[in-house]
Amino acid sequence: MHFFYRCTDNSADPIPCYQGSFAPSGSTECQECPLGSHCPANASEKHVPCDPGSYANVTSLTKCLECPAGFICQNPFLAPVPCENGTYSKGAATNCTMCPAGFR
């Protein structure tokens, strides 16, 4: 396992970054994981974008959140959007599906 650190004092040991943050090599500070991405536990060198059908609408997440059933997540920076009447989703969706004829 590889840990990433920040170096605030050139005469002291590096300080590990906290969960939900990242620090590229040579960093003096850990950075919060930005919206639309996650930073795995134990920090990382860079943030990882959310997969389609997931989202991170707050900073410093260690994993993206799965879009719930009945909603779509087209923009990983924003909260899930409910499907319109006459459509549905089963979760982790980027688009709602039209309800077929004969069903409601």
C-alpha positions as CSV (number, residue, x, y, z in Angstrom):
1,M,0.0,0.0,0.0
2,H,1.4,3.4,-0.9
3,F,0.6,6.5,1.2
4,F,0.9,10.1,0.1
5,Y,2.3,12.8,2.4
6,R,2.6,16.5,2.7
7,C,5.9,18.1,3.6
8,T,5.5,21.2,5.6
9,D,8.9,21.4,7.2
10,N,12.0,20.3,5.2
11,S,13.7,19.1,8.4
12,A,10.9,16.9,9.7
13,D,9.3,13.7,8.5
14,P,6.5,13.9,6.0
15,I,2.9,14.0,7.5
16,P,0.4,11.5,6.0
17,C,-2.7,13.0,4.3
18,Y,-6.1,12.3,5.9
19,Q,-8.9,10.2,4.3
20,G,-10.8,12.0,1.6
21,S,-7.7,14.0,0.5
22,F,-4.9,13.7,-1.9
23,A,-1.4,15.1,-2.4
24,P,0.8,14.9,-5.5
25,S,4.5,14.4,-5.0
26,G,6.2,17.6,-3.6
27,S,3.0,18.9,-2.0
28,T,3.1,21.0,1.1
29,E,-0.6,20.6,1.8
30,C,-3.2,17.9,1.4
31,Q,-6.1,18.9,-0.8
32,E,-9.7,18.0,-0.3
33,C,-11.1,15.6,-2.8
34,P,-13.2,17.7,-5.1
35,L,-16.8,17.4,-6.1
36,G,-17.5,14.7,-8.7
37,S,-14.7,12.5,-7.5
38,H,-13.4,10.4,-4.6
39,C,-10.1,9.8,-2.8
40,P,-9.8,6.3,-1.5
41,A,-9.1,5.6,2.1
42,N,-5.6,6.4,3.3
43,A,-5.3,9.3,0.9
44,S,-4.0,9.1,-2.6
45,E,-1.8,10.9,-5.1
46,K,-4.8,12.2,-7.2
47,H,-8.5,12.2,-7.0
48,V,-10.6,9.7,-9.0
49,P,-13.6,10.7,-11.0
50,C,-16.9,9.1,-10.1
51,D,-18.1,6.3,-12.4
52,P,-21.3,6.9,-14.5
53,G,-24.4,6.4,-12.4
54,S,-22.6,7.6,-9.2
55,Y,-22.1,11.1,-7.7
56,A,-20.1,13.1,-5.1
57,N,-22.0,16.3,-4.4
58,V,-19.8,17.1,-1.4
59,T,-16.0,17.3,-1.0
60,S,-13.6,14.9,0.8
61,L,-15.4,11.6,0.0
62,T,-13.5,8.3,0.1
63,K,-16.0,6.7,-2.3
64,C,-18.6,8.0,-4.7
65,L,-22.3,7.4,-3.9
66,E,-24.4,5.2,-6.1
67,C,-27.4,6.8,-7.7
68,P,-30.5,5.4,-6.0
69,A,-33.4,3.7,-7.8
70,G,-36.0,6.1,-9.2
71,F,-33.3,8.8,-9.8
72,I,-30.6,9.5,-12.5
73,C,-27.1,10.8,-12.0
74,Q,-26.0,12.5,-15.3
75,N,-23.7,14.9,-13.6
76,P,-21.3,13.5,-10.9
77,F,-21.0,16.9,-9.2
78,L,-24.8,17.1,-8.4
79,A,-27.3,15.3,-6.3
80,P,-29.5,12.7,-8.0
81,V,-32.5,13.9,-10.0
82,P,-35.8,12.1,-9.8
83,C,-37.2,10.3,-12.8
84,E,-40.3,12.0,-14.3
85,N,-43.7,10.4,-14.1
86,G,-44.0,7.6,-16.7
87,T,-40.3,6.7,-16.4
88,Y,-38.2,4.7,-14.0
89,S,-34.6,3.6,-13.1
90,K,-33.3,0.7,-11.1
91,G,-30.3,2.6,-9.6
92,A,-26.8,3.5,-10.8
93,A,-28.6,5.0,-13.8
94,T,-27.6,8.0,-16.0
95,N,-31.0,7.9,-17.8
96,C,-34.6,7.1,-16.9
97,T,-36.4,4.4,-18.9
98,M,-39.8,5.0,-20.4
99,C,-42.5,2.8,-18.8
100,P,-43.5,0.2,-21.5
101,A,-47.1,0.0,-22.9
102,G,-49.4,-1.9,-20.6
103,F,-47.5,-1.0,-17.4
104,R,-47.6,1.9,-15.0
